[in-house]
Amino acid sequence: MRPAWSAHHKKKVSRNFNWIWYLGAAVWFLNAALAMHRANLRLGLTNALISAVFLVAGIFFGRQAKRSSGRGNGRRPLE
């Protein structure tokens, strides 16, 4: 009998939830666009920067998940 949160389940969960970073980037970008539309340039630029950080984090964690699952650029998975 396996425990409810096995190592296999944790890998699957981390692989399936890297999209949350892209969702966060989209929400922050929408917030930046609304702030700039309402002529609040400083808040808009700050939100755009946060959106870019979320986008870079999504790309980074997406590549990490692909490498750990063995689906990335022909390399063997990290053990």
N, C-alpha and C positions, 0 to 999 in steps of 0.2 A: 504494500500500500504506500503510495507516494504522498508526501505532505501536500497541502493545498497550494503552497507557493514554492514549487520546485525551481531549480535553476533553469530548466527548460522554459517554464512559464515566464520567468523574469526576462529571459532573452526575447521571447515572443512579444511581451508587453512593451519592452523598450524599442523593439523594432517597429511596432505598430503605432507608437505614440510620438514619433518624431514630427508628424504633421502638425502637432499643436503649435510648434514654433512658426510655421507658415501662417497659421490662422492668427496668431498673435501679431505677426508682421503686417498682415492685411488690416487688422483692426487698428493698429497704431498708425498705419498709412492713411486710413480713412479719417482718423482723428486729426492727423496733420493736415489733410486736405480741407477739412471743415474749419480748422483754426486759421489757415491761410485765407480761406474764403471770407472769413469774418474779420480779416485784416489784423490778425494777431500773429505777426511774423515770427517773433521769438518763440512762442509756444509751438507754432507750426514746424519750425526748424528743429526744435527739440524733439517733437514727436516723430519727425522724419528720421532723425538720428536713431531714436529708439527702435523704430521700424527696421532700419538697416541692421541694427544689432540682432534683432530677432531673426531676420532673414539669414544673416551669416551663421547664427547658431543653428538654424534649421538645416542649412547646407552641411555644416560640420557634423551635427549629430546624425544626419541622414547617411553621410559617408561612413561614420563610425558603425552604424547599424549594418550597412552593407558589408563592411569588412568583417564584422563579427559573425555574420551569417554565411560568409563564404561567397556572396554574390558580387563582390566588387572586383573590378579590373584584373581578373585572372590570378589573383594572389590566394594563397591558402589562408583559411581563417586563423585569427590570433587565438591561441589557447590560453 
